[in-house]
Each structure stands twice: as structure tokens, then as C-alpha cells.
Amino acid sequence: MSDIQKAMALLISTFDKYSGKEGDKNTLSKEELKELLQNEFGEMLCKSNDKAAIDRIFNDLDRDKSNSVDFGEFVRMVCCLTEMCHEYFVSRK
């Protein structure tokens, strides 16, 4: 597999690792998202014990207001974070 294909597979497997623990295997509940953010992003996004920050992230991601985050909403978050990191490192050159 190419590097991009590996990255795509990693996104899918990471989402699947956390989704469905509390119900629908195709979405993340707020608790599942919190666990994913804590374990996969650490302090990059927010303090893991900051309930208000977790609520804001969840509400921003849950665009269709289904009270869950689907794979598309999750991927949009990762893409936005990746773009922000790229811009940060490019500006530091």
C-alpha cells in the first residue's frame, strides 16, 4: 500500500476502534469521542478533563445534530487539524 492508502486505513481502523462501544458501530457517542480525543490526540486539542472543551468539539463536529459523530464528521476534524498543523510548520520555515 502507498503511504496515503496506509493513512486512509489508519483513519478507518482508529474510528472503528472507538465507535460502537455504546451502540451504533458507525458513529461515536460523546464518551467514545472523548476517549478517542484523549488517547489519539492527547493535549493537542484540549485538556482531557475539560468537559466544556469536549462538549464544544462534539457539538462542532455533530453537524447534523444526531447526537453522534459519524465517520465523515470525524474525517473533517482530522483534515482540519492536519491543515492547521501544515500551515503552522510551513510558516515556521
PyMOL Python script that loads the backbone (N, CA, C, O; Angstrom):
from pymol import cmd

cmd.read_pdbstr("""\
ATOM      1  N   MET A   1       0.844  -1.190   0.000  1.00  0.00           N
ATOM      2  CA  MET A   1       0.000   0.000   0.000  1.00  0.00           C
ATOM      3  C   MET A   1       0.886   1.249   0.000  1.00  0.00           C
ATOM      4  O   MET A   1       1.981   1.255   0.562  1.00  0.00           O
ATOM      5  N   SER A   2       0.386   2.293  -0.639  1.00  0.00           N
ATOM      6  CA  SER A   2       1.090   3.572  -0.615  1.00  0.00           C
ATOM      7  C   SER A   2       0.922   4.228   0.754  1.00  0.00           C
ATOM      8  O   SER A   2       0.109   3.784   1.564  1.00  0.00           O
ATOM      9  N   ASP A   3       1.682   5.271   1.006  1.00  0.00           N
ATOM     10  CA  ASP A   3       1.571   5.983   2.287  1.00  0.00           C
ATOM     11  C   ASP A   3       0.175   6.559   2.492  1.00  0.00           C
ATOM     12  O   ASP A   3      -0.366   6.509   3.596  1.00  0.00           O
ATOM     13  N   ILE A   4      -0.410   7.107   1.423  1.00  0.00           N
ATOM     14  CA  ILE A   4      -1.765   7.674   1.532  1.00  0.00           C
ATOM     15  C   ILE A   4      -2.776   6.575   1.838  1.00  0.00           C
ATOM     16  O   ILE A   4      -3.671   6.768   2.661  1.00  0.00           O
ATOM     17  N   GLN A   5      -2.641   5.437   1.188  1.00  0.00           N
ATOM     18  CA  GLN A   5      -3.552   4.321   1.448  1.00  0.00           C
ATOM     19  C   GLN A   5      -3.403   3.839   2.891  1.00  0.00           C
ATOM     20  O   GLN A   5      -4.397   3.498   3.532  1.00  0.00           O
ATOM     21  N   LYS A   6      -2.178   3.808   3.405  1.00  0.00           N
ATOM     22  CA  LYS A   6      -1.952   3.425   4.799  1.00  0.00           C
ATOM     23  C   LYS A   6      -2.608   4.431   5.746  1.00  0.00           C
ATOM     24  O   LYS A   6      -3.192   4.054   6.761  1.00  0.00           O
ATOM     25  N   ALA A   7      -2.501   5.717   5.397  1.00  0.00           N
ATOM     26  CA  ALA A   7      -3.116   6.754   6.231  1.00  0.00           C
ATOM     27  C   ALA A   7      -4.631   6.612   6.236  1.00  0.00           C
ATOM     28  O   ALA A   7      -5.271   6.773   7.275  1.00  0.00           O
ATOM     29  N   MET A   8      -5.200   6.312   5.082  1.00  0.00           N
ATOM     30  CA  MET A   8      -6.655   6.110   4.995  1.00  0.00           C
ATOM     31  C   MET A   8      -7.078   4.908   5.833  1.00  0.00           C
ATOM     32  O   MET A   8      -8.064   4.976   6.567  1.00  0.00           O
ATOM     33  N   ALA A   9      -6.344   3.820   5.726  1.00  0.00           N
ATOM     34  CA  ALA A   9      -6.659   2.615   6.506  1.00  0.00           C
ATOM     35  C   ALA A   9      -6.528   2.897   7.994  1.00  0.00           C
ATOM     36  O   ALA A   9      -7.307   2.383   8.796  1.00  0.00           O
ATOM     37  N   LEU A  10      -5.546   3.709   8.365  1.00  0.00           N
ATOM     38  CA  LEU A  10      -5.357   4.055   9.777  1.00  0.00           C
ATOM     39  C   LEU A  10      -6.518   4.895  10.307  1.00  0.00           C
ATOM     40  O   LEU A  10      -6.966   4.690  11.435  1.00  0.00           O
ATOM     41  N   LEU A  11      -7.002   5.830   9.510  1.00  0.00           N
ATOM     42  CA  LEU A  11      -8.170   6.621   9.922  1.00  0.00           C
ATOM     43  C   LEU A  11      -9.377   5.715  10.154  1.00  0.00           C
ATOM     44  O   LEU A  11     -10.085   5.851  11.152  1.00  0.00           O
ATOM     45  N   ILE A  12      -9.599   4.798   9.230  1.00  0.00           N
ATOM     46  CA  ILE A  12     -10.741   3.884   9.351  1.00  0.00           C
ATOM     47  C   ILE A  12     -10.597   3.002  10.582  1.00  0.00           C
ATOM     48  O   ILE A  12     -11.540   2.864  11.361  1.00  0.00           O
ATOM     49  N   SER A  13      -9.427   2.407  10.763  1.00  0.00           N
ATOM     50  CA  SER A  13      -9.248   1.493  11.900  1.00  0.00           C
ATOM     51  C   SER A  13      -9.302   2.235  13.234  1.00  0.00           C
ATOM     52  O   SER A  13      -9.781   1.685  14.226  1.00  0.00           O
ATOM     53  N   THR A  14      -8.819   3.477  13.270  1.00  0.00           N
ATOM     54  CA  THR A  14      -8.887   4.254  14.507  1.00  0.00           C
ATOM     55  C   THR A  14     -10.327   4.590  14.849  1.00  0.00           C
ATOM     56  O   THR A  14     -10.738   4.452  16.002  1.00  0.00           O
ATOM     57  N   PHE A  15     -11.100   5.028  13.863  1.00  0.00           N
ATOM     58  CA  PHE A  15     -12.521   5.310  14.092  1.00  0.00           C
ATOM     59  C   PHE A  15     -13.226   4.047  14.585  1.00  0.00           C
ATOM     60  O   PHE A  15     -13.969   4.091  15.566  1.00  0.00           O
ATOM     61  N   ASP A  16     -12.996   2.930  13.910  1.00  0.00           N
ATOM     62  CA  ASP A  16     -13.645   1.670  14.272  1.00  0.00           C
ATOM     63  C   ASP A  16     -13.253   1.185  15.667  1.00  0.00           C
ATOM     64  O   ASP A  16     -14.043   0.531  16.349  1.00  0.00           O
ATOM     65  N   LYS A  17     -12.047   1.506  16.078  1.00  0.00           N
ATOM     66  CA  LYS A  17     -11.557   1.105  17.407  1.00  0.00           C
ATOM     67  C   LYS A  17     -12.414   1.707  18.524  1.00  0.00           C
ATOM     68  O   LYS A  17     -12.610   1.078  19.564  1.00  0.00           O
ATOM     69  N   TYR A  18     -12.920   2.921  18.311  1.00  0.00           N
ATOM     70  CA  TYR A  18     -13.678   3.627  19.353  1.00  0.00           C
ATOM     71  C   TYR A  18     -15.184   3.622  19.131  1.00  0.00           C
ATOM     72  O   TYR A  18     -15.950   3.744  20.087  1.00  0.00           O
ATOM     73  N   SER A  19     -15.616   3.483  17.887  1.00  0.00           N
ATOM     74  CA  SER A  19     -17.061   3.555  17.613  1.00  0.00           C
ATOM     75  C   SER A  19     -17.750   2.264  18.031  1.00  0.00           C
ATOM     76  O   SER A  19     -17.151   1.188  18.026  1.00  0.00           O
ATOM     77  N   GLY A  20     -18.997   2.393  18.384  1.00  0.00           N
ATOM     78  CA  GLY A  20     -19.815   1.220  18.664  1.00  0.00           C
ATOM     79  C   GLY A  20     -19.682   0.613  20.044  1.00  0.00           C
ATOM     80  O   GLY A  20     -20.337  -0.386  20.341  1.00  0.00           O
ATOM     81  N   LYS A  21     -18.860   1.186  20.885  1.00  0.00           N
ATOM     82  CA  LYS A  21     -18.748   0.656  22.249  1.00  0.00           C
ATOM     83  C   LYS A  21     -20.042   0.874  23.022  1.00  0.00           C
ATOM     84  O   LYS A  21     -20.375   0.119  23.935  1.00  0.00           O
ATOM     85  N   GLU A  22     -20.776   1.941  22.629  1.00  0.00           N
ATOM     86  CA  GLU A  22     -22.017   2.287  23.334  1.00  0.00           C
ATOM     87  C   GLU A  22     -23.246   2.157  22.443  1.00  0.00           C
ATOM     88  O   GLU A  22     -24.295   2.714  22.766  1.00  0.00           O
ATOM     89  N   GLY A  23     -23.144   1.450  21.352  1.00  0.00           N
ATOM     90  CA  GLY A  23     -24.320   1.334  20.492  1.00  0.00           C
ATOM     91  C   GLY A  23     -23.930   1.190  19.045  1.00  0.00           C
ATOM     92  O   GLY A  23     -23.322   0.194  18.653  1.00  0.00           O
ATOM     93  N   ASP A  24     -24.279   2.186  18.243  1.00  0.00           N
ATOM     94  CA  ASP A  24     -24.079   2.158  16.799  1.00  0.00           C
ATOM     95  C   ASP A  24     -22.594   2.078  16.457  1.00  0.00           C
ATOM     96  O   ASP A  24     -21.818   2.954  16.838  1.00  0.00           O
ATOM     97  N   LYS A  25     -22.203   1.035  15.743  1.00  0.00           N
ATOM     98  CA  LYS A  25     -20.791   0.848  15.402  1.00  0.00           C
ATOM     99  C   LYS A  25     -20.321   1.804  14.315  1.00  0.00           C
ATOM    100  O   LYS A  25     -19.130   1.844  14.007  1.00  0.00           O
ATOM    101  N   ASN A  26     -21.228   2.569  13.731  1.00  0.00           N
ATOM    102  CA  ASN A  26     -20.879   3.508  12.665  1.00  0.00           C
ATOM    103  C   ASN A  26     -20.773   4.950  13.131  1.00  0.00           C
ATOM    104  O   ASN A  26     -20.541   5.853  12.327  1.00  0.00           O
ATOM    105  N   THR A  27     -20.943   5.165  14.430  1.00  0.00           N
ATOM    106  CA  THR A  27     -20.856   6.527  14.967  1.00  0.00           C
ATOM    107  C   THR A  27     -20.118   6.515  16.301  1.00  0.00           C
ATOM    108  O   THR A  27     -19.940   5.476  16.937  1.00  0.00           O
ATOM    109  N   LEU A  28     -19.699   7.706  16.692  1.00  0.00           N
ATOM    110  CA  LEU A  28     -19.077   7.919  18.005  1.00  0.00           C
ATOM    111  C   LEU A  28     -20.048   8.673  18.894  1.00  0.00           C
ATOM    112  O   LEU A  28     -20.581   9.710  18.499  1.00  0.00           O
ATOM    113  N   SER A  29     -20.278   8.161  20.080  1.00  0.00           N
ATOM    114  CA  SER A  29     -21.031   8.917  21.081  1.00  0.00           C
ATOM    115  C   SER A  29     -20.083   9.959  21.675  1.00  0.00           C
ATOM    116  O   SER A  29     -18.891   9.968  21.368  1.00  0.00           O
ATOM    117  N   LYS A  30     -20.611  10.825  22.515  1.00  0.00           N
ATOM    118  CA  LYS A  30     -19.758  11.835  23.145  1.00  0.00           C
ATOM    119  C   LYS A  30     -18.660  11.175  23.980  1.00  0.00           C
ATOM    120  O   LYS A  30     -17.513  11.621  23.962  1.00  0.00           O
ATOM    121  N   GLU A  31     -19.003  10.126  24.703  1.00  0.00           N
ATOM    122  CA  GLU A  31     -17.997   9.422  25.525  1.00  0.00           C
ATOM    123  C   GLU A  31     -16.947   8.728  24.657  1.00  0.00           C
ATOM    124  O   GLU A  31     -15.759   8.739  24.981  1.00  0.00           O
ATOM    125  N   GLU A  32     -17.388   8.130  23.562  1.00  0.00           N
ATOM    126  CA  GLU A  32     -16.444   7.483  22.652  1.00  0.00           C
ATOM    127  C   GLU A  32     -15.509   8.511  22.020  1.00  0.00           C
ATOM    128  O   GLU A  32     -14.308   8.272  21.895  1.00  0.00           O
ATOM    129  N   LEU A  33     -16.071   9.664  21.621  1.00  0.00           N
ATOM    130  CA  LEU A  33     -15.246  10.727  21.055  1.00  0.00           C
ATOM    131  C   LEU A  33     -14.248  11.228  22.088  1.00  0.00           C
ATOM    132  O   LEU A  33     -13.080  11.450  21.768  1.00  0.00           O
ATOM    133  N   LYS A  34     -14.698  11.406  23.318  1.00  0.00           N
ATOM    134  CA  LYS A  34     -13.808  11.864  24.379  1.00  0.00           C
ATOM    135  C   LYS A  34     -12.631  10.899  24.549  1.00  0.00           C
ATOM    136  O   LYS A  34     -11.483  11.328  24.668  1.00  0.00           O
ATOM    137  N   GLU A  35     -12.920   9.609  24.558  1.00  0.00           N
ATOM    138  CA  GLU A  35     -11.861   8.607  24.702  1.00  0.00           C
ATOM    139  C   GLU A  35     -10.901   8.662  23.513  1.00  0.00           C
ATOM    140  O   GLU A  35      -9.686   8.584  23.695  1.00  0.00           O
ATOM    141  N   LEU A  36     -11.438   8.797  22.302  1.00  0.00           N
ATOM    142  CA  LEU A  36     -10.598   8.897  21.113  1.00  0.00           C
ATOM    143  C   LEU A  36      -9.706  10.126  21.191  1.00  0.00           C
ATOM    144  O   LEU A  36      -8.505  10.039  20.938  1.00  0.00           O
ATOM    145  N   LEU A  37     -10.284  11.266  21.539  1.00  0.00           N
ATOM    146  CA  LEU A  37      -9.501  12.504  21.634  1.00  0.00           C
ATOM    147  C   LEU A  37      -8.398  12.380  22.679  1.00  0.00           C
ATOM    148  O   LEU A  37      -7.264  12.797  22.439  1.00  0.00           O
ATOM    149  N   GLN A  38      -8.721  11.814  23.828  1.00  0.00           N
ATOM    150  CA  GLN A  38      -7.732  11.654  24.889  1.00  0.00           C
ATOM    151  C   GLN A  38      -6.589  10.742  24.453  1.00  0.00           C
ATOM    152  O   GLN A  38      -5.417  11.066  24.647  1.00  0.00           O
ATOM    153  N   ASN A  39      -6.935   9.608  23.868  1.00  0.00           N
ATOM    154  CA  ASN A  39      -5.931   8.601  23.544  1.00  0.00           C
ATOM    155  C   ASN A  39      -5.155   8.900  22.267  1.00  0.00           C
ATOM    156  O   ASN A  39      -3.971   8.573  22.174  1.00  0.00           O
ATOM    157  N   GLU A  40      -5.796   9.507  21.299  1.00  0.00           N
ATOM    158  CA  GLU A  40      -5.163   9.682  19.994  1.00  0.00           C
ATOM    159  C   GLU A  40      -4.578  11.076  19.778  1.00  0.00           C
ATOM    160  O   GLU A  40      -3.634  11.234  19.005  1.00  0.00           O
ATOM    161  N   PHE A  41      -5.125  12.084  20.447  1.00  0.00           N
ATOM    162  CA  PHE A  41      -4.642  13.447  20.254  1.00  0.00           C
ATOM    163  C   PHE A  41      -3.983  14.033  21.493  1.00  0.00           C
ATOM    164  O   PHE A  41      -3.268  15.031  21.402  1.00  0.00           O
ATOM    165  N   GLY A  42      -4.214  13.427  22.639  1.00  0.00           N
ATOM    166  CA  GLY A  42      -3.605  13.924  23.873  1.00  0.00           C
ATOM    167  C   GLY A  42      -3.942  15.379  24.123  1.00  0.00           C
ATOM    168  O   GLY A  42      -5.094  15.795  24.000  1.00  0.00           O
ATOM    169  N   GLU A  43      -2.940  16.135  24.469  1.00  0.00           N
ATOM    170  CA  GLU A  43      -3.134  17.547  24.801  1.00  0.00           C
ATOM    171  C   GLU A  43      -3.137  18.451  23.570  1.00  0.00           C
ATOM    172  O   GLU A  43      -3.239  19.671  23.698  1.00  0.00           O
ATOM    173  N   MET A  44      -3.026  17.864  22.385  1.00  0.00           N
ATOM    174  CA  MET A  44      -3.015  18.664  21.157  1.00  0.00           C
ATOM    175  C   MET A  44      -4.300  19.472  20.994  1.00  0.00           C
ATOM    176  O   MET A  44      -4.267  20.613  20.530  1.00  0.00           O
ATOM    177  N   LEU A  45      -5.428  18.881  21.373  1.00  0.00           N
ATOM    178  CA  LEU A  45      -6.715  19.555  21.202  1.00  0.00           C
ATOM    179  C   LEU A  45      -7.179  20.290  22.438  1.00  0.00           C
ATOM    180  O   LEU A  45      -7.606  21.442  22.356  1.00  0.00           O
ATOM    181  N   CYS A  46      -7.101  19.644  23.569  1.00  0.00           N
ATOM    182  CA  CYS A  46      -7.636  20.249  24.790  1.00  0.00           C
ATOM    183  C   CYS A  46      -7.214  19.416  25.984  1.00  0.00           C
ATOM    184  O   CYS A  46      -6.677  18.317  25.845  1.00  0.00           O
ATOM    185  N   LYS A  47      -7.464  19.955  27.134  1.00  0.00           N
ATOM    186  CA  LYS A  47      -7.255  19.173  28.348  1.00  0.00           C
ATOM    187  C   LYS A  47      -8.298  18.065  28.384  1.00  0.00           C
ATOM    188  O   LYS A  47      -9.490  18.310  28.196  1.00  0.00           O
ATOM    189  N   SER A  48      -7.845  16.869  28.623  1.00  0.00           N
ATOM    190  CA  SER A  48      -8.759  15.731  28.556  1.00  0.00           C
ATOM    191  C   SER A  48      -9.846  15.765  29.630  1.00  0.00           C
ATOM    192  O   SER A  48     -10.866  15.088  29.499  1.00  0.00           O
ATOM    193  N   ASN A  49      -9.638  16.534  30.673  1.00  0.00           N
ATOM    194  CA  ASN A  49     -10.652  16.617  31.726  1.00  0.00           C
ATOM    195  C   ASN A  49     -11.505  17.887  31.603  1.00  0.00           C
ATOM    196  O   ASN A  49     -12.298  18.191  32.495  1.00  0.00           O
ATOM    197  N   ASP A  50     -11.341  18.625  30.501  1.00  0.00           N
ATOM    198  CA  ASP A  50     -12.089  19.857  30.282  1.00  0.00           C
ATOM    199  C   ASP A  50     -13.407  19.525  29.587  1.00  0.00           C
ATOM    200  O   ASP A  50     -13.477  19.453  28.360  1.00  0.00           O
ATOM    201  N   LYS A  51     -14.455  19.322  30.396  1.00  0.00           N
ATOM    202  CA  LYS A  51     -15.752  18.906  29.857  1.00  0.00           C
ATOM    203  C   LYS A  51     -16.309  19.930  28.870  1.00  0.00           C
ATOM    204  O   LYS A  51     -16.897  19.552  27.857  1.00  0.00           O
ATOM    205  N   ALA A  52     -16.134  21.205  29.149  1.00  0.00           N
ATOM    206  CA  ALA A  52     -16.649  22.240  28.251  1.00  0.00           C
ATOM    207  C   ALA A  52     -15.965  22.167  26.883  1.00  0.00           C
ATOM    208  O   ALA A  52     -16.616  22.340  25.853  1.00  0.00           O
ATOM    209  N   ALA A  53     -14.670  21.913  26.872  1.00  0.00           N
ATOM    210  CA  ALA A  53     -13.941  21.808  25.600  1.00  0.00           C
ATOM    211  C   ALA A  53     -14.411  20.582  24.812  1.00  0.00           C
ATOM    212  O   ALA A  53     -14.613  20.660  23.601  1.00  0.00           O
ATOM    213  N   ILE A  54     -14.583  19.461  25.500  1.00  0.00           N
ATOM    214  CA  ILE A  54     -15.071  18.244  24.841  1.00  0.00           C
ATOM    215  C   ILE A  54     -16.465  18.496  24.276  1.00  0.00           C
ATOM    216  O   ILE A  54     -16.757  18.090  23.151  1.00  0.00           O
ATOM    217  N   ASP A  55     -17.330  19.159  25.042  1.00  0.00           N
ATOM    218  CA  ASP A  55     -18.688  19.472  24.573  1.00  0.00           C
ATOM    219  C   ASP A  55     -18.647  20.354  23.324  1.00  0.00           C
ATOM    220  O   ASP A  55     -19.399  20.125  22.377  1.00  0.00           O
ATOM    221  N   ARG A  56     -17.768  21.365  23.319  1.00  0.00           N
ATOM    222  CA  ARG A  56     -17.657  22.258  22.158  1.00  0.00           C
ATOM    223  C   ARG A  56     -17.205  21.483  20.922  1.00  0.00           C
ATOM    224  O   ARG A  56     -17.774  21.641  19.842  1.00  0.00           O
ATOM    225  N   ILE A  57     -16.186  20.650  21.085  1.00  0.00           N
ATOM    226  CA  ILE A  57     -15.686  19.866  19.955  1.00  0.00           C
ATOM    227  C   ILE A  57     -16.785  18.949  19.431  1.00  0.00           C
ATOM    228  O   ILE A  57     -17.004  18.860  18.223  1.00  0.00           O
ATOM    229  N   PHE A  58     -17.473  18.269  20.342  1.00  0.00           N
ATOM    230  CA  PHE A  58     -18.552  17.354  19.934  1.00  0.00           C
ATOM    231  C   PHE A  58     -19.643  18.107  19.186  1.00  0.00           C
ATOM    232  O   PHE A  58     -20.081  17.672  18.121  1.00  0.00           O
ATOM    233  N   ASN A  59     -20.080  19.225  19.732  1.00  0.00           N
ATOM    234  CA  ASN A  59     -21.160  19.999  19.107  1.00  0.00           C
ATOM    235  C   ASN A  59     -20.744  20.551  17.751  1.00  0.00           C
ATOM    236  O   ASN A  59     -21.554  20.600  16.825  1.00  0.00           O
ATOM    237  N   ASP A  60     -19.482  20.969  17.627  1.00  0.00           N
ATOM    238  CA  ASP A  60     -18.994  21.459  16.340  1.00  0.00           C
ATOM    239  C   ASP A  60     -18.924  20.341  15.303  1.00  0.00           C
ATOM    240  O   ASP A  60     -19.212  20.564  14.127  1.00  0.00           O
ATOM    241  N   LEU A  61     -18.544  19.146  15.733  1.00  0.00           N
ATOM    242  CA  LEU A  61     -18.437  18.019  14.804  1.00  0.00           C
ATOM    243  C   LEU A  61     -19.797  17.467  14.408  1.00  0.00           C
ATOM    244  O   LEU A  61     -19.986  17.052  13.264  1.00  0.00           O
ATOM    245  N   ASP A  62     -20.732  17.457  15.324  1.00  0.00           N
ATOM    246  CA  ASP A  62     -22.049  16.859  15.094  1.00  0.00           C
ATOM    247  C   ASP A  62     -22.910  17.820  14.277  1.00  0.00           C
ATOM    248  O   ASP A  62     -23.871  18.397  14.786  1.00  0.00           O
ATOM    249  N   ARG A  63     -22.557  17.980  13.015  1.00  0.00           N
ATOM    250  CA  ARG A  63     -23.204  18.971  12.158  1.00  0.00           C
ATOM    251  C   ARG A  63     -24.674  18.671  11.897  1.00  0.00           C
ATOM    252  O   ARG A  63     -25.478  19.589  11.734  1.00  0.00           O
ATOM    253  N   ASP A  64     -25.028  17.391  11.858  1.00  0.00           N
ATOM    254  CA  ASP A  64     -26.425  17.046  11.580  1.00  0.00           C
ATOM    255  C   ASP A  64     -27.255  16.924  12.857  1.00  0.00           C
ATOM    256  O   ASP A  64     -28.433  16.570  12.807  1.00  0.00           O
ATOM    257  N   LYS A  65     -26.638  17.218  13.991  1.00  0.00           N
ATOM    258  CA  LYS A  65     -27.299  17.222  15.305  1.00  0.00           C
ATOM    259  C   LYS A  65     -27.966  15.880  15.617  1.00  0.00           C
ATOM    260  O   LYS A  65     -29.067  15.834  16.165  1.00  0.00           O
ATOM    261  N   SER A  66     -27.281  14.789  15.258  1.00  0.00           N
ATOM    262  CA  SER A  66     -27.781  13.444  15.523  1.00  0.00           C
ATOM    263  C   SER A  66     -27.357  12.934  16.898  1.00  0.00           C
ATOM    264  O   SER A  66     -27.678  11.808  17.276  1.00  0.00           O
ATOM    265  N   ASN A  67     -26.629  13.775  17.645  1.00  0.00           N
ATOM    266  CA  ASN A  67     -26.096  13.411  18.960  1.00  0.00           C
ATOM    267  C   ASN A  67     -25.065  12.290  18.862  1.00  0.00           C
ATOM    268  O   ASN A  67     -24.866  11.513  19.796  1.00  0.00           O
ATOM    269  N   SER A  68     -24.418  12.235  17.702  1.00  0.00           N
ATOM    270  CA  SER A  68     -23.319  11.305  17.484  1.00  0.00           C
ATOM    271  C   SER A  68     -22.441  11.883  16.371  1.00  0.00           C
ATOM    272  O   SER A  68     -22.863  12.762  15.620  1.00  0.00           O
ATOM    273  N   VAL A  69     -21.226  11.376  16.283  1.00  0.00           N
ATOM    274  CA  VAL A  69     -20.291  11.828  15.253  1.00  0.00           C
ATOM    275  C   VAL A  69     -20.073  10.662  14.294  1.00  0.00           C
ATOM    276  O   VAL A  69     -19.602   9.598  14.695  1.00  0.00           O
ATOM    277  N   ASP A  70     -20.420  10.872  13.026  1.00  0.00           N
ATOM    278  CA  ASP A  70     -20.219   9.801  12.054  1.00  0.00           C
ATOM    279  C   ASP A  70     -18.811   9.897  11.465  1.00  0.00           C
ATOM    280  O   ASP A  70     -18.050  10.808  11.794  1.00  0.00           O
ATOM    281  N   PHE A  71     -18.479   8.952  10.597  1.00  0.00           N
ATOM    282  CA  PHE A  71     -17.125   8.887  10.047  1.00  0.00           C
ATOM    283  C   PHE A  71     -16.774  10.145   9.256  1.00  0.00           C
ATOM    284  O   PHE A  71     -15.656  10.649   9.365  1.00  0.00           O
ATOM    285  N   GLY A  72     -17.711  10.654   8.467  1.00  0.00           N
ATOM    286  CA  GLY A  72     -17.462  11.873   7.693  1.00  0.00           C
ATOM    287  C   GLY A  72     -17.144  13.060   8.583  1.00  0.00           C
ATOM    288  O   GLY A  72     -16.234  13.836   8.288  1.00  0.00           O
ATOM    289  N   GLU A  73     -17.886  13.205   9.664  1.00  0.00           N
ATOM    290  CA  GLU A  73     -17.642  14.307  10.601  1.00  0.00           C
ATOM    291  C   GLU A  73     -16.275  14.142  11.267  1.00  0.00           C
ATOM    292  O   GLU A  73     -15.563  15.125  11.472  1.00  0.00           O
ATOM    293  N   PHE A  74     -15.911  12.914  11.603  1.00  0.00           N
ATOM    294  CA  PHE A  74     -14.609  12.625  12.188  1.00  0.00           C
ATOM    295  C   PHE A  74     -13.477  12.963  11.211  1.00  0.00           C
ATOM    296  O   PHE A  74     -12.485  13.582  11.595  1.00  0.00           O
ATOM    297  N   VAL A  75     -13.631  12.557   9.955  1.00  0.00           N
ATOM    298  CA  VAL A  75     -12.596  12.807   8.951  1.00  0.00           C
ATOM    299  C   VAL A  75     -12.429  14.306   8.714  1.00  0.00           C
ATOM    300  O   VAL A  75     -11.306  14.778   8.533  1.00  0.00           O
ATOM    301  N   ARG A  76     -13.524  15.059   8.712  1.00  0.00           N
ATOM    302  CA  ARG A  76     -13.418  16.515   8.557  1.00  0.00           C
ATOM    303  C   ARG A  76     -12.574  17.115   9.676  1.00  0.00           C
ATOM    304  O   ARG A  76     -11.777  18.020   9.426  1.00  0.00           O
ATOM    305  N   MET A  77     -12.734  16.628  10.902  1.00  0.00           N
ATOM    306  CA  MET A  77     -11.931  17.121  12.023  1.00  0.00           C
ATOM    307  C   MET A  77     -10.452  16.826  11.780  1.00  0.00           C
ATOM    308  O   MET A  77      -9.605  17.704  11.940  1.00  0.00           O
ATOM    309  N   VAL A  78     -10.148  15.594  11.394  1.00  0.00           N
ATOM    310  CA  VAL A  78      -8.750  15.216  11.160  1.00  0.00           C
ATOM    311  C   VAL A  78      -8.157  16.042  10.024  1.00  0.00           C
ATOM    312  O   VAL A  78      -7.010  16.479  10.111  1.00  0.00           O
ATOM    313  N   CYS A  79      -8.928  16.260   8.959  1.00  0.00           N
ATOM    314  CA  CYS A  79      -8.441  17.076   7.839  1.00  0.00           C
ATOM    315  C   CYS A  79      -8.161  18.513   8.270  1.00  0.00           C
ATOM    316  O   CYS A  79      -7.136  19.084   7.898  1.00  0.00           O
ATOM    317  N   CYS A  80      -9.054  19.088   9.040  1.00  0.00           N
ATOM    318  CA  CYS A  80      -8.860  20.456   9.526  1.00  0.00           C
ATOM    319  C   CYS A  80      -7.621  20.556  10.412  1.00  0.00           C
ATOM    320  O   CYS A  80      -6.836  21.495  10.281  1.00  0.00           O
ATOM    321  N   LEU A  81      -7.448  19.604  11.300  1.00  0.00           N
ATOM    322  CA  LEU A  81      -6.273  19.604  12.174  1.00  0.00           C
ATOM    323  C   LEU A  81      -4.988  19.423  11.374  1.00  0.00           C
ATOM    324  O   LEU A  81      -3.975  20.060  11.663  1.00  0.00           O
ATOM    325  N   THR A  82      -5.034  18.567  10.385  1.00  0.00           N
ATOM    326  CA  THR A  82      -3.866  18.337   9.534  1.00  0.00           C
ATOM    327  C   THR A  82      -3.507  19.607   8.777  1.00  0.00           C
ATOM    328  O   THR A  82      -2.334  19.966   8.680  1.00  0.00           O
ATOM    329  N   GLU A  83      -4.512  20.281   8.245  1.00  0.00           N
ATOM    330  CA  GLU A  83      -4.267  21.528   7.531  1.00  0.00           C
ATOM    331  C   GLU A  83      -3.685  22.591   8.461  1.00  0.00           C
ATOM    332  O   GLU A  83      -2.760  23.307   8.078  1.00  0.00           O
ATOM    333  N   MET A  84      -4.212  22.698   9.664  1.00  0.00           N
ATOM    334  CA  MET A  84      -3.694  23.670  10.628  1.00  0.00           C
ATOM    335  C   MET A  84      -2.235  23.368  10.986  1.00  0.00           C
ATOM    336  O   MET A  84      -1.415  24.281  11.074  1.00  0.00           O
ATOM    337  N   CYS A  85      -1.919  22.108  11.189  1.00  0.00           N
ATOM    338  CA  CYS A  85      -0.534  21.720  11.500  1.00  0.00           C
ATOM    339  C   CYS A  85       0.383  22.043  10.327  1.00  0.00           C
ATOM    340  O   CYS A  85       1.489  22.545  10.522  1.00  0.00           O
ATOM    341  N   HIS A  86      -0.071  21.758   9.117  1.00  0.00           N
ATOM    342  CA  HIS A  86       0.733  22.053   7.928  1.00  0.00           C
ATOM    343  C   HIS A  86       1.010  23.542   7.830  1.00  0.00           C
ATOM    344  O   HIS A  86       2.150  23.947   7.607  1.00  0.00           O
ATOM    345  N   GLU A  87      -0.021  24.360   7.994  1.00  0.00           N
ATOM    346  CA  GLU A  87       0.147  25.817   7.923  1.00  0.00           C
ATOM    347  C   GLU A  87       1.110  26.302   8.997  1.00  0.00           C
ATOM    348  O   GLU A  87       1.934  27.180   8.740  1.00  0.00           O
ATOM    349  N   TYR A  88       1.015  25.746  10.183  1.00  0.00           N
ATOM    350  CA  TYR A  88       1.911  26.134  11.273  1.00  0.00           C
ATOM    351  C   TYR A  88       3.358  25.826  10.921  1.00  0.00           C
ATOM    352  O   TYR A  88       4.230  26.677  11.098  1.00  0.00           O
ATOM    353  N   PHE A  89       3.624  24.636  10.431  1.00  0.00           N
ATOM    354  CA  PHE A  89       5.008  24.250  10.149  1.00  0.00           C
ATOM    355  C   PHE A  89       5.553  24.957   8.900  1.00  0.00           C
ATOM    356  O   PHE A  89       6.748  25.248   8.832  1.00  0.00           O
ATOM    357  N   VAL A  90       4.700  25.234   7.922  1.00  0.00           N
ATOM    358  CA  VAL A  90       5.144  25.973   6.741  1.00  0.00           C
ATOM    359  C   VAL A  90       5.517  27.401   7.133  1.00  0.00           C
ATOM    360  O   VAL A  90       6.505  27.943   6.636  1.00  0.00           O
ATOM    361  N   SER A  91       4.747  27.999   8.001  1.00  0.00           N
ATOM    362  CA  SER A  91       5.024  29.384   8.412  1.00  0.00           C
ATOM    363  C   SER A  91       6.279  29.493   9.260  1.00  0.00           C
ATOM    364  O   SER A  91       6.828  30.585   9.404  1.00  0.00           O
ATOM    365  N   ARG A  92       6.736  28.405   9.815  1.00  0.00           N
ATOM    366  CA  ARG A  92       7.938  28.403  10.667  1.00  0.00           C
ATOM    367  C   ARG A  92       9.211  28.247   9.858  1.00  0.00           C
ATOM    368  O   ARG A  92      10.305  28.401  10.400  1.00  0.00           O
ATOM    369  N   LYS A  93       9.092  27.944   8.565  1.00  0.00           N
ATOM    370  CA  LYS A  93      10.289  27.741   7.730  1.00  0.00           C
ATOM    371  C   LYS A  93      10.984  29.032   7.434  1.00  0.00           C
ATOM    372  O   LYS A  93      12.005  29.039   6.747  1.00  0.00           O
TER     373      LYS A  93
END
""", "prot")
cmd.dss("prot")
cmd.show_as("cartoon", "prot")
cmd.util.cbc("prot")
cmd.orient("prot")
